[in-house]
Amino acid sequence: MQNQRLEGLSEKIFLDRYAWKDADSNNAKVGDVVLVLTKDDPKFPTKEVGEIVKRDGRVVTVKTRSGELVESDVEKLTLTIEKTPGEMWERLAAAMASAEATPELQEEWKEKFRYILEDWKLVPGGRIAAGAGASSELTLFNCYVIPSPKDSRGGIMQTLSEMTEIMARGGGVGINLSSLRPRRSIVKGVNGSSSGAVSWGGLFSYTTGLIEQGGSRRGALMLMMNDWHPDVMDFITVKQTMGQVTNANLSVCVSNDFMKAVKEDLDWDLVFPDTNDPDYDEVWDGDLDKWKKAGRKVITYKTVKARDIWHTIIESAWKSAEPGVVFMEYYNQMSNSWYFNPIICTNPCGEQGLPGWGVCNLSAMNLSKFYDEENHDVDWDELATVTRYSVRFLDNVIDTTPYHFPENEANQKKERRIGLGTMGLAEIMIKLNIRYGSPESLEFLDKLYGFIAREAYLASADIAEEKGSFQAFDADLYLQSGFMKNMSETYPEVEKAVRAKGMRNVTVITQAPTGSTGTMVGTSTGIEPYFAFKYFRQSRLGFDEQFVPIAQEWLDSHPGEELPDYFVTAMDLSAEDHIRAQAAIQRWVDSSISKTANCPADFTVEETKRLYELAFDLGCKGVTIYRDGSRDVQVLQTEKKEDKAEDAVVAAESAGKESSVSAEASSKSGLDKQYKSRPQILRGATYKINTPFGMAYITINDMNGIPGEIFLNVGKAGSDVFAMAEALGRVCSLFLRYGDHGNKVELLIKHLKGIGGSGAIGFGANRVESIADAVAKALETHVAHGTHDDHDHDPAPVAATIAPAEQLGSHTSGGHGSHVATSRDLCPSCGGASLINIEGCKTCSSCGYSKCS
C-alpha cells in the first residue's frame, strides 16, 4: 500500500480539495498535519500546509512546510481525517465496491478498485474524490443539465431554484435559454413585453456569482442558445457589455442547416413559436422540431444572412474567446441516446452534452502510468485492465451517489451515463518521442483512443450481461447512432457483444478538463499539450525557476543540450494542430471534449473563421479558441500587420469617447469648471510593455503639448485585470486633465513608479513590477521622446520598453528558444497573477485552483 505523502503544491491541493475533512477543528492536536489560514482575506484567502507543534487552548502554532511558524486560532484550521492518498484510495475503493450484490463481490472489487487507484492509474473526478464515502450530501456527479426553463416567471424561478440547489452541492450546471420568448415579445398576462432570454440569462449568471462568493465550491454555469432564436445576436455579443453576464460560459448551438446556409450564403430565419397557441404554456419546452412536427405555428421575427450571424460569432470569439460553438444537430446524430433523450446543452466546460435532467460522473486514467519502457511502447495489456475496471468503478458511482432531485435519479437510471477520460497524454507522447500535432501523432491518437473505446465498450457489455442494460436500451436503435456505426465498422467485436449482452451505459467516454487533479498528480492535464515546460513560482525566497518534471529529467540526463522538438507546448502548435488532434480523439469519444485551440496574438478574424469551419468539417462536436492576449479591441482586422501603432491609437481615441463621457457631462453641467474637455482628435503614441499580467498596450495622448489622456489594454475583456487596467487609465486621465498644476506628469510618474505586485518581469532598467509601474515607464519614455499633439509626424514607435520573456507572465518552449507572452488574470484563490486558460477552463499555475474541477 502506497501511503507516502505528497509534496509541495500536490499535497496542498490534495488536503484542500479532496481529502476527507474533519468538520470540528477543535479536534486538532499536536502532530496533526493541517491547512492553516495565513492570509485571512475574504477575496484572496491563502492557506499553507503545516504541522501543529503547540496548542494552548484555542491557539495553535503551526510549522509550515517552508519552516515558518504561524500562530492561529483553531477555527482557522482545515483539519483532515486523511493525510495521504493511500487513505483516500481505501475510502473510494470501499465506497464504490459497496454497490456490488454480495460480500464476496464487494471484497473482490474493493481490491480491484484499490489496484487502479494505486499510484494514480485512475484519478477520480473531484466530486467523487471529495464525497464518496465521506458525505451523504455532496453529489458525486460533476455535470448537470437542467431542462430549458418554462416560459413564465414561475418557470424561470423554478429553474433558478434547481440550479442553486445543484451548485450548492458541488455540481456544474448547463441551461439552454431557447425556450424563453424573445425580447419585446408581448406578455398578455401582465399587458407588457418580455425583457428577453438574454436578460434572464443574466439572472442565472448573477445568482451563480452569489454562490461563488458564499459556497466552499464555486458555482459553474453554461448558458446556450439555439441558432434559430430571435435573440441570438444579443446572446453572442452580450459579454461585450461589461457586467451583464459575467459568471457563465456561453455557447451557441449550431445546426447542420445553419452551417449549410453559411457556406452557401443563404438567408436564415430567426423564429419562435406562436405564444398565442392555446397549449403554449403546457407544451412548449424549447424543442422547435417537436413543435413544428406537431403542426403548431411558428412566427418569423426576422430574416438575416446566416453569414452575418456566423461572422458575429467569429468576431466575438476572436475578441474574447466567447461564445464557443456546439454543433448540436451533429452531436445528436452521433449520440447513442438520439432515439430517446436528445442532447439540449452541455455542462460548463463543454465536454458533456446532456438531455434535460441529465447527469454524468467523471474520472481520468493517467496515461503517463502506461509507458512500457522496455518495449518503448504503450503497455496495452495494463491499459486494457485499468480501462475495464474503471468502467465498473464509474458505473457503481451511479448507485452510490445521493440524488437531490428525483428527476435526476430517474433519468440516470434510464441511461446510466458515465464519463471515463484521460490525463497525461502529453507526457506519454513525450516518453514515446511523438510530437503532439504531427501527422505521426494523429495516427497514434487514433490507435490509442480507439483502443480505450473498444475496451470500455466491451467492459460495459460485460457488466450489462451480469447486471442488466440501461433501461432505455434497444440494440437496433442504439447501434444506429453515428458513433456506434463508426465503432461497429472498426471493431465488429463490439457490435457483436452489444447485440449478445446489451450495454450497461448509454455513453462511456468523456474528455474533461483535469486542471486541479492533473496538477495534484504531477502530469499533463486532460488531452492538452503542456502549457509550458519552464515556469516561475513565488516562495518566501522569491521567484524560483522550475521545470516540468519530465523536462527536468531530460535536461539532467543531457547536460548542455536543448529539449528535443517533441517537447512541444500548447503555444508552439498551430491552431489547426490543436483542432486536428481534437478531431482525431473525438472520433472515439461518445460524449465530447473540453479542449482549447490556443492561437497567437496576431491570429486574424479570417483565420478564426477558417478554424471554426475546419472543426465542423473534421467532425468536432464543438470548438473554442483562446487568442493569446485577447482584449477589447475596437478596430477588427482580417489582415496581419507588423506595425499596429496607428490601429492602437485609433482604437484608443474611439474608446476615449466612451471613457470620458461622464467627465464631459460633469464639465458641461457646470459641476466642474476646472476639468479640461477632450478635443475631438488627439495624437499620441502607444507603448507595448510586457508586465506580470501579459503584454500591455499603453496609449498616451497629448493635450497642448503634455500628456492628457492614458488608455490601457491588458488582458481579456471581462477579466479582473482588464477592468482594473481600464480603471487605472481613467483615473490617470482625470488627474492629468483636472486643474492647472504644472507638475502633474512628474507627480504621476513618482507615485506610480515602483509599485509592486505579486511578481515582476525583466531585469535592470527593463524590470516591470506591475501595470502601474508600466504606466510610469511609458510616461517617462513619452516625455523623453517629446511626442506632442501639435506635431505632424507619425506617432512614436509602438515598442517602448519590452522586457525579456523568461519570467512570470511568459513561457518558454524549452528547446526552441522562442518566447511566448501569455496574458494572465488574477487567481481568485491565491490572488497571484497566474490564472491562464487551459482546456477551456481558467486554471492557476501557482496554487492549482481550477474553475472547472
JOWO-V263251 format. One record per pair of residues at least 4 apart in sequence whose C-alpha atoms are under 8 Angstrom apart, sorted by the first residue. I is the first residue (numbers start at 1). J is the second residue. Records with the same first field share a line. If there is no record, write none. Layout:
I = J + J
//
This chain:
1 = 86 + 118
2 = 85 + 86 + 118 + 119
3 = 84 + 85 + 86 + 87
4 = 84 + 85 + 86
5 = 11 + 83 + 84 + 85
6 = 10 + 11 + 84 + 85
7 = 11 + 12
8 = 12 + 65
9 = 13 + 520 + 847 + 848
10 = 14 + 519 + 520 + 521 + 522
11 = 15 + 49 + 520
12 = 16 + 35 + 48 + 49
13 = 17 + 18 + 516 + 520 + 847 + 848
14 = 18 + 19 + 85 + 520
15 = 19 + 34 + 35 + 80 + 82 + 83
16 = 35 + 78
17 = 126 + 130
18 = 126 + 129 + 130
19 = 80 + 81 + 82 + 83 + 85 + 88 + 129 + 130
20 = 80 + 81 + 82 + 88 + 130 + 131 + 134
21 = 78 + 79 + 80 + 81 + 82
22 = 78 + 79 + 80 + 81
23 = 79
24 = 79
25 = 74 + 75 + 77 + 78 + 79
26 = 58 + 74 + 75
28 = 32 + 74 + 79
29 = 52 + 55
30 = 51 + 52 + 53 + 54 + 55
31 = 51 + 52 + 53
32 = 51 + 52
33 = 49 + 50 + 51 + 52 + 79 + 80 + 83
34 = 49 + 50 + 51 + 52 + 77 + 78 + 79 + 80
35 = 47 + 48 + 49 + 50 + 77 + 78 + 79
36 = 47 + 48 + 49 + 50 + 62 + 72 + 76 + 77 + 78
37 = 45 + 46 + 47 + 48 + 72 + 76 + 77
38 = 45 + 46 + 47 + 48 + 70
39 = 44 + 45 + 46 + 47
40 = 44 + 45 + 46
41 = 45 + 46
43 = 828 + 829
44 = 828 + 829 + 830 + 831
45 = 829 + 830
46 = 829 + 830
48 = 64 + 65
49 = 64 + 65
50 = 62 + 63 + 64 + 65
51 = 62 + 63 + 64 + 65
52 = 60 + 61 + 62 + 63
53 = 60 + 61 + 62 + 63
54 = 60 + 61 + 62
55 = 59 + 60 + 61
56 = 60
58 = 73 + 74
59 = 71 + 72 + 73 + 74
60 = 71 + 72 + 73 + 74
61 = 69 + 70 + 71 + 72
62 = 69 + 70 + 71 + 72
63 = 67 + 68 + 69 + 70
64 = 68 + 69 + 70
72 = 76 + 77
73 = 77
82 = 87 + 88
83 = 87
84 = 88
85 = 89
86 = 90 + 118
87 = 91
88 = 92 + 129
89 = 93 + 114 + 117 + 118
90 = 94 + 114
91 = 95 + 132 + 133
92 = 96 + 114 + 128 + 129 + 132 + 133
93 = 97 + 109 + 110 + 111 + 113 + 114 + 117
94 = 98 + 106 + 110 + 133
95 = 99 + 132 + 133 + 400
96 = 110 + 113 + 132 + 393 + 396 + 397 + 400
97 = 105 + 106 + 107 + 109 + 110 + 113 + 393 + 396
98 = 106 + 400
99 = 106 + 396 + 399 + 400
100 = 105 + 106 + 109 + 396
101 = 105 + 106
102 = 106
103 = 107
104 = 108
105 = 109
106 = 110
107 = 111
108 = 112
109 = 113
110 = 114
111 = 115
112 = 116 + 389
113 = 117 + 389 + 390 + 393
114 = 118
116 = 120 + 121 + 122 + 386 + 389 + 390
117 = 121 + 122 + 123
118 = 122
120 = 365 + 366 + 369 + 521
121 = 365 + 366 + 367 + 369 + 386
122 = 363 + 364 + 365 + 366 + 386 + 390
123 = 363 + 364 + 365 + 366 + 517
124 = 128 + 129 + 362 + 363 + 364
125 = 129 + 142 + 361 + 362 + 363 + 364 + 517 + 853
126 = 130 + 142 + 517 + 853
127 = 131 + 132 + 138 + 139 + 140 + 141 + 142 + 170 + 171
128 = 132 + 139 + 140 + 141 + 361 + 397
130 = 134
131 = 135 + 136 + 138 + 139 + 140
132 = 140 + 400 + 401
136 = 401 + 402
137 = 169 + 402
138 = 169 + 170 + 402
139 = 169 + 170 + 171 + 401 + 402 + 403
140 = 361 + 397 + 401 + 402
141 = 171 + 359 + 360 + 361 + 362 + 401
142 = 170 + 171 + 172 + 359 + 360 + 361 + 362
143 = 171 + 172 + 173 + 347 + 348 + 352 + 359 + 360 + 361
144 = 166 + 171 + 172 + 173 + 174 + 347 + 354 + 357 + 358 + 359 + 360
145 = 173 + 174 + 175 + 345 + 346 + 347 + 354 + 355 + 356 + 357 + 358 + 359
146 = 159 + 162 + 163 + 173 + 174 + 175 + 355 + 356 + 357 + 358
147 = 159 + 175 + 176 + 355 + 356 + 357
148 = 159 + 175 + 176 + 177 + 178 + 179 + 285 + 286 + 356
149 = 155 + 156 + 158 + 159 + 177 + 179 + 180 + 285
150 = 154 + 155 + 156 + 179 + 180 + 281 + 284 + 285
151 = 155 + 156 + 179 + 180 + 181 + 281
152 = 156
153 = 157
154 = 158
155 = 159
156 = 160 + 200
157 = 161
158 = 162
159 = 163
160 = 164 + 204
161 = 165
162 = 166
163 = 167 + 173
164 = 168 + 207 + 208 + 211
165 = 169
166 = 170 + 171 + 172 + 173 + 404
167 = 171 + 172 + 173 + 211 + 218 + 219 + 220
168 = 211 + 215 + 217 + 219
170 = 217 + 218 + 219
171 = 219 + 220
172 = 219 + 220 + 221 + 347 + 348
173 = 220 + 221 + 222 + 347 + 348
174 = 221 + 222 + 223 + 224 + 345 + 346 + 347 + 348
175 = 221 + 222 + 223 + 224 + 345 + 346
176 = 223 + 224 + 225 + 226 + 344 + 345
177 = 197 + 198 + 201 + 223 + 224 + 225
178 = 197 + 224 + 225 + 226 + 229 + 286
179 = 284 + 285 + 286 + 287
180 = 196 + 197 + 286
181 = 185 + 194 + 196 + 197 + 272
182 = 194 + 195 + 196 + 197 + 229 + 230 + 231 + 272
183 = 193 + 194 + 195 + 196 + 197 + 231
184 = 193 + 194 + 195 + 196
185 = 193 + 194 + 195 + 196
186 = 191 + 192 + 193 + 194
187 = 191 + 192 + 193 + 194
188 = 192
195 = 199 + 200
196 = 200 + 231
197 = 201 + 231
198 = 202 + 231 + 234 + 235 + 238
199 = 203 + 244
200 = 204
201 = 205 + 223 + 245
202 = 206 + 244 + 245
203 = 207
204 = 208
205 = 209 + 221 + 245 + 246 + 247 + 248
206 = 210 + 245 + 246 + 247
207 = 211
208 = 212 + 219 + 220 + 221 + 247 + 248
209 = 213 + 219 + 247
210 = 214
211 = 215 + 218 + 219
212 = 216 + 217 + 218 + 219
213 = 218
215 = 219
218 = 851
220 = 247 + 248 + 348 + 851 + 852
221 = 247 + 248 + 249 + 347 + 348
222 = 248 + 249 + 250 + 251 + 346 + 347 + 348 + 349 + 350
223 = 248 + 249 + 250 + 251 + 348
224 = 250 + 251 + 252 + 253 + 345
225 = 229 + 232 + 235 + 251 + 252 + 253
226 = 232 + 252 + 253 + 254
227 = 232 + 252 + 253 + 254 + 255 + 258 + 270
228 = 232 + 269 + 270 + 271 + 272
229 = 270 + 271 + 272
230 = 270 + 271 + 272 + 301 + 302
231 = 235
232 = 236
233 = 237 + 309 + 312
234 = 238
236 = 252 + 312 + 313 + 316 + 322 + 323
237 = 241 + 312 + 316
238 = 244 + 245
239 = 243 + 244 + 245 + 246 + 718
240 = 632 + 717
242 = 246 + 718
246 = 718
248 = 348
249 = 322 + 323 + 348 + 349
250 = 322 + 323 + 324
251 = 322 + 323 + 324 + 325 + 326
252 = 323 + 324 + 325 + 326
253 = 325 + 326 + 327 + 328
254 = 258 + 259 + 325 + 326 + 327 + 328 + 329
255 = 259 + 327 + 328 + 329 + 330
256 = 260 + 327 + 329 + 330
257 = 261
258 = 262 + 268 + 306
259 = 263
260 = 264
261 = 265 + 266 + 267 + 268 + 306 + 307
262 = 266 + 306 + 307 + 310
263 = 307
265 = 305 + 306 + 307
266 = 305 + 306 + 307
267 = 303 + 304 + 305 + 306
268 = 303 + 304 + 305 + 306
269 = 300 + 301 + 302 + 303 + 304
270 = 300 + 301 + 302 + 303 + 304
271 = 298 + 299 + 300 + 301 + 302
272 = 298 + 299 + 300 + 301
273 = 288 + 291 + 296 + 297 + 298 + 299
274 = 280 + 296 + 297 + 298 + 299
275 = 280
276 = 280
277 = 296 + 297
279 = 283 + 284
280 = 284
284 = 291
287 = 291
288 = 292
289 = 293
290 = 294
291 = 295 + 296
292 = 296 + 297 + 298
304 = 308 + 309
305 = 309
306 = 310
307 = 311
308 = 312
309 = 313
310 = 314
311 = 315 + 609
312 = 316
313 = 317 + 322 + 323
314 = 318 + 605 + 608 + 609 + 612
315 = 319 + 605 + 636
316 = 320 + 321 + 322 + 323
317 = 321 + 322 + 323 + 324 + 624 + 625 + 626
318 = 322 + 604 + 605 + 608 + 625 + 626 + 627 + 630
319 = 627 + 630 + 631 + 632 + 633 + 717
320 = 626 + 627 + 630 + 631 + 632 + 716 + 717
321 = 624 + 625 + 626 + 627 + 630
322 = 624
323 = 624
324 = 622 + 623 + 624 + 625
325 = 622 + 623 + 624
326 = 331 + 621 + 622 + 623
327 = 331 + 616 + 620 + 621 + 622
328 = 332 + 343 + 344 + 621
329 = 333
330 = 334 + 621
331 = 335 + 343 + 621
332 = 337 + 338 + 342 + 343
333 = 338 + 481 + 482
334 = 338 + 481 + 482 + 483 + 484 + 590
335 = 343 + 481 + 482 + 483 + 590 + 591
336 = 478 + 479 + 481 + 482 + 483 + 484 + 506 + 507 + 590
337 = 341 + 342 + 343 + 415 + 478 + 481 + 506
338 = 342 + 343 + 481
339 = 477 + 478
340 = 472
341 = 355
342 = 354 + 355
343 = 353 + 354 + 355 + 356
344 = 353 + 354 + 355 + 356
345 = 353 + 354 + 355
346 = 350 + 351 + 352 + 353 + 354
347 = 351 + 352 + 353 + 354
348 = 852
349 = 512 + 513 + 594 + 840 + 841 + 852
350 = 592 + 593 + 594 + 622
351 = 510 + 511 + 512 + 591 + 592 + 593 + 594
352 = 360 + 510 + 512 + 591 + 592 + 593
353 = 591 + 592
354 = 358 + 359
357 = 407 + 408 + 411
358 = 408 + 411 + 412
359 = 408 + 412 + 417
360 = 417 + 418 + 419
361 = 394 + 397 + 417 + 418 + 419
362 = 394 + 418 + 419 + 420 + 421 + 510 + 512
363 = 394 + 419 + 420 + 421 + 422
364 = 420 + 421 + 422 + 423 + 514 + 526
365 = 386 + 387 + 420 + 421 + 422 + 423
366 = 370 + 422 + 423 + 424 + 425
367 = 371 + 422 + 423 + 424 + 425 + 427 + 428
368 = 423 + 424 + 425 + 427 + 428 + 523
370 = 378 + 379 + 380 + 382 + 383 + 428
371 = 376 + 377 + 378 + 379 + 428 + 431
372 = 376 + 377 + 378 + 379
373 = 377
376 = 432
377 = 432
379 = 383
380 = 384
381 = 385
382 = 386
383 = 387 + 452
384 = 388 + 452 + 455
385 = 389
386 = 390
387 = 391 + 452 + 455 + 456
388 = 392 + 455 + 456 + 458 + 459
389 = 393 + 459
390 = 394 + 420
391 = 395 + 418 + 420 + 456 + 459 + 460 + 508
392 = 396 + 459 + 460 + 463
393 = 397
394 = 398 + 418 + 419 + 420
395 = 399 + 416 + 418 + 505
396 = 400
397 = 401
398 = 412 + 413 + 416
403 = 408 + 409
404 = 408
405 = 409
406 = 410
407 = 411
408 = 412
409 = 413
410 = 414
411 = 415
412 = 416 + 417
413 = 470 + 471
414 = 470 + 471 + 472
415 = 470 + 471 + 472 + 473 + 505 + 506
416 = 470 + 504 + 505 + 506 + 507
417 = 505 + 506 + 507 + 508
418 = 505 + 507 + 508 + 509 + 510
419 = 507 + 508 + 509 + 510 + 511 + 591
420 = 508 + 509 + 510 + 511
421 = 509 + 510 + 511 + 512 + 526
422 = 511 + 512 + 526 + 527
423 = 514 + 518 + 523 + 524 + 525 + 526 + 527
424 = 428 + 518 + 523 + 524 + 525 + 526 + 527
425 = 429 + 524 + 525 + 526 + 527 + 528 + 529
426 = 430 + 436 + 524 + 527 + 528 + 529 + 530
427 = 431 + 523 + 524 + 550
428 = 432
429 = 433 + 434 + 435 + 436
430 = 434 + 435 + 566 + 567
433 = 566
434 = 438 + 440 + 441 + 566
435 = 440 + 441 + 565 + 566 + 567 + 568
436 = 441 + 529 + 566 + 568 + 581
437 = 441 + 442 + 573 + 577 + 578 + 580 + 581
438 = 442 + 577
439 = 443
440 = 444
441 = 445 + 581
442 = 446 + 580 + 581 + 584
443 = 447
444 = 448
445 = 449 + 450 + 581 + 584 + 585
446 = 450 + 584 + 585 + 587 + 588
447 = 451
448 = 452
449 = 453 + 585 + 588 + 589
450 = 454 + 588
451 = 455
452 = 456
453 = 457 + 509 + 588 + 589
454 = 458 + 487 + 491 + 494
455 = 459
456 = 460 + 508 + 509
457 = 461 + 494 + 503 + 508
458 = 462 + 494 + 497 + 498
459 = 463
460 = 464 + 503 + 504 + 505
461 = 465 + 497 + 498 + 501 + 502 + 503 + 504
462 = 466 + 501 + 503
463 = 467 + 468 + 503 + 504
464 = 468 + 469 + 470 + 501 + 502 + 503 + 504
465 = 469 + 501 + 502 + 503
467 = 504
468 = 502 + 503 + 504
469 = 473 + 502 + 503 + 504 + 505
470 = 503 + 504 + 505 + 506
473 = 478 + 502 + 503 + 506
474 = 478
475 = 479 + 498 + 499 + 502
476 = 480
477 = 481
478 = 484
479 = 484 + 485 + 495
480 = 484 + 485
481 = 485
482 = 486
483 = 487 + 587 + 588 + 590
484 = 488 + 495
485 = 489
486 = 490
487 = 491 + 492 + 494 + 495 + 588
488 = 492 + 493 + 494 + 495
491 = 495
492 = 496
493 = 497
494 = 498
495 = 499
496 = 500
497 = 501 + 502
498 = 502 + 503
507 = 590 + 591
508 = 590 + 591
509 = 588 + 589 + 590 + 591
510 = 589 + 590 + 591 + 592 + 593
511 = 526 + 527 + 589 + 591 + 592 + 593 + 594
512 = 526 + 593 + 594
513 = 525 + 526 + 594 + 595 + 839 + 840 + 841 + 852 + 853
514 = 518 + 519 + 525 + 526 + 853
515 = 519 + 525 + 526 + 838 + 841 + 843 + 848 + 849 + 850 + 852 + 853
516 = 520 + 843 + 848 + 849 + 850 + 853
517 = 521 + 853
518 = 522 + 523 + 524 + 525 + 526
519 = 523 + 524 + 525 + 848
520 = 848
522 = 549
524 = 528 + 529 + 530
525 = 529 + 530
526 = 839
527 = 595
528 = 570 + 595 + 838 + 839
529 = 568 + 569 + 570
530 = 568 + 569 + 570
531 = 569 + 570 + 571 + 811 + 838
532 = 548 + 569 + 570 + 811 + 812 + 813 + 814
533 = 547 + 548 + 551 + 569 + 811 + 812 + 813 + 814
534 = 545 + 546 + 547 + 548 + 811 + 812 + 813 + 814
535 = 545 + 546 + 547 + 807 + 808 + 810 + 811
536 = 543 + 544 + 545 + 546 + 807 + 808
537 = 543 + 544 + 545 + 546 + 808 + 846
538 = 542 + 543 + 544 + 759 + 846
539 = 543 + 544
547 = 551 + 552
548 = 552
549 = 553
550 = 554
551 = 555 + 563 + 567
552 = 556
553 = 557
554 = 558 + 563
555 = 559 + 560 + 561 + 562 + 563
562 = 814 + 815 + 816
563 = 567 + 814 + 815 + 816
564 = 815
565 = 815 + 816
567 = 813 + 814 + 815
568 = 572 + 573 + 813
569 = 573 + 813
570 = 598
571 = 598 + 599 + 600 + 820
572 = 813
573 = 577 + 578 + 598
574 = 578 + 598 + 599
575 = 579 + 597 + 598 + 599 + 611
576 = 580 + 597 + 611
577 = 581
578 = 582 + 596 + 597 + 598
579 = 583 + 597 + 611 + 614 + 615
580 = 584 + 615 + 618
581 = 585
582 = 586 + 593 + 595 + 620
583 = 587 + 615 + 618 + 619 + 620
584 = 588
585 = 589
586 = 590 + 592 + 593 + 619 + 620 + 621
587 = 619
589 = 593
592 = 621 + 622
594 = 839 + 840
595 = 623 + 624 + 838 + 839 + 840
596 = 623 + 624 + 625 + 626 + 838 + 839 + 840
597 = 623 + 624 + 625 + 626
598 = 625 + 626 + 627 + 628
599 = 603 + 625 + 626 + 627 + 628
600 = 627 + 628
601 = 627 + 628 + 629 + 630
602 = 640
603 = 607 + 608 + 627 + 640
604 = 608 + 637 + 638 + 639 + 640
605 = 609 + 636 + 637 + 638
606 = 610 + 638
607 = 611 + 638
608 = 612
609 = 613
610 = 614
611 = 615
612 = 616 + 623
613 = 617
614 = 618
615 = 619 + 620 + 621 + 622 + 623
616 = 620 + 621 + 622
624 = 840
626 = 630 + 837
628 = 821 + 822 + 823
629 = 694 + 695 + 714 + 715 + 716 + 822 + 823
630 = 715 + 716 + 717 + 823
631 = 713 + 714 + 715 + 716 + 717 + 722
632 = 713 + 716 + 717
633 = 651
634 = 651 + 654 + 655
635 = 647 + 650 + 651
643 = 798
644 = 648 + 798
645 = 649 + 685 + 686 + 795 + 797 + 798
646 = 650 + 795
647 = 651
648 = 652 + 686 + 697 + 699
649 = 653 + 683 + 684 + 685 + 686 + 699
650 = 654
651 = 655
652 = 656 + 699 + 711
653 = 657 + 681 + 682
654 = 658
655 = 659
656 = 660 + 711
657 = 661
659 = 730
660 = 664 + 678 + 730
661 = 665
662 = 666
663 = 667 + 675 + 734
664 = 668 + 677 + 678
665 = 669
666 = 670 + 671 + 672
667 = 671 + 672 + 673 + 674 + 675 + 676 + 677
674 = 738 + 739 + 740
675 = 737 + 738 + 739
676 = 737 + 738 + 739
677 = 737
682 = 701 + 702 + 703 + 789
683 = 701 + 702 + 788 + 789 + 795
684 = 699 + 700 + 701 + 702 + 787 + 788 + 789 + 795 + 796
685 = 699 + 700 + 701 + 782 + 787 + 795 + 796 + 797 + 798
686 = 697 + 698 + 699 + 700 + 795 + 796 + 797 + 798 + 799
687 = 696 + 697 + 698 + 699 + 778 + 797 + 798 + 799 + 800 + 801
688 = 695 + 696 + 697 + 698 + 798 + 799 + 800 + 801 + 802
689 = 695 + 696 + 697 + 698 + 774 + 778 + 799 + 800 + 801 + 802 + 803
690 = 694 + 695 + 696 + 761 + 768 + 801 + 802 + 803 + 804 + 805
691 = 695 + 696 + 760 + 761 + 768 + 769 + 770 + 771 + 774 + 803 + 809
692 = 759 + 760 + 761 + 768 + 769 + 770 + 771 + 808 + 809 + 824 + 833
693 = 714 + 715 + 721 + 771 + 809 + 822 + 823 + 824 + 825 + 833 + 834
694 = 714 + 715 + 809 + 810 + 821 + 822 + 823 + 824
695 = 714 + 715 + 821 + 822 + 823
696 = 712 + 713 + 714 + 715 + 771
697 = 712 + 713 + 714
698 = 710 + 711 + 712 + 713 + 775 + 778
699 = 710 + 711 + 712
700 = 707 + 708 + 709 + 710 + 711 + 779 + 782
701 = 707 + 708 + 709 + 710 + 789
702 = 706 + 707 + 708 + 709 + 787 + 788 + 789
703 = 707 + 708 + 709 + 788 + 789
704 = 788 + 789 + 790
705 = 787 + 788 + 789 + 790
706 = 788
707 = 736 + 745
708 = 733 + 736 + 737
709 = 729 + 732 + 733 + 734 + 736 + 737
710 = 729 + 730 + 732 + 733
711 = 726 + 729 + 730
712 = 725 + 726 + 728 + 729
713 = 722 + 725 + 726
714 = 721 + 722 + 725 + 823
715 = 719 + 721 + 722 + 823 + 824 + 825
716 = 721 + 722 + 823
717 = 722 + 723
718 = 722 + 723
719 = 723 + 825
720 = 724 + 825 + 826
721 = 725 + 824 + 825 + 826
722 = 726
723 = 727
724 = 728
725 = 729 + 771
726 = 730
727 = 731
728 = 732 + 772
729 = 733
730 = 734
731 = 735
732 = 736 + 748
733 = 737
734 = 738
735 = 744
736 = 744 + 745
743 = 747
744 = 748
745 = 749 + 779
746 = 750
747 = 751
748 = 752 + 776
749 = 753 + 775 + 776 + 777 + 779 + 780
750 = 776
752 = 772 + 773 + 775 + 776
753 = 772 + 773 + 774 + 775 + 776 + 777
754 = 769 + 770 + 773
755 = 769 + 770 + 772 + 773
756 = 760 + 769 + 770 + 773
757 = 769 + 770
758 = 831 + 832 + 833
759 = 769 + 770 + 808 + 832 + 833
760 = 767 + 768 + 769 + 770 + 807 + 808
761 = 767 + 768 + 769 + 803 + 804 + 805 + 806 + 807 + 808 + 809
762 = 766 + 767 + 768 + 803 + 804 + 805 + 806 + 807
763 = 767 + 803 + 804
766 = 801 + 802 + 803
767 = 803
768 = 773 + 774 + 803
769 = 773 + 774
770 = 774
771 = 775
772 = 776
773 = 777
774 = 778
775 = 779
776 = 780
777 = 781 + 801
778 = 782 + 800 + 801
779 = 783
780 = 784
781 = 785 + 800
782 = 786 + 787
783 = 787
787 = 791 + 795 + 796
805 = 809 + 810 + 811 + 812 + 819 + 820 + 821
806 = 810 + 811 + 812 + 819
807 = 811
808 = 834
809 = 821 + 822 + 823 + 824 + 833 + 834
810 = 819 + 820 + 821 + 822
811 = 819 + 820 + 821 + 822
812 = 817 + 818 + 819 + 820
813 = 817 + 818 + 819 + 820
814 = 818
822 = 836
823 = 836
824 = 833 + 834 + 835 + 836
825 = 833 + 834 + 835 + 836
826 = 831 + 832 + 833 + 834 + 835
827 = 831 + 832 + 833 + 834 + 835 + 844 + 849
829 = 847 + 849
830 = 846 + 847
832 = 846
834 = 844 + 845 + 846
835 = 842 + 843 + 844 + 845
836 = 842 + 843 + 844 + 845
837 = 841 + 842 + 843
838 = 842 + 843
841 = 850 + 851 + 852
842 = 850 + 851 + 852
843 = 848 + 849 + 850 + 851
844 = 848 + 849 + 850
845 = 849
//
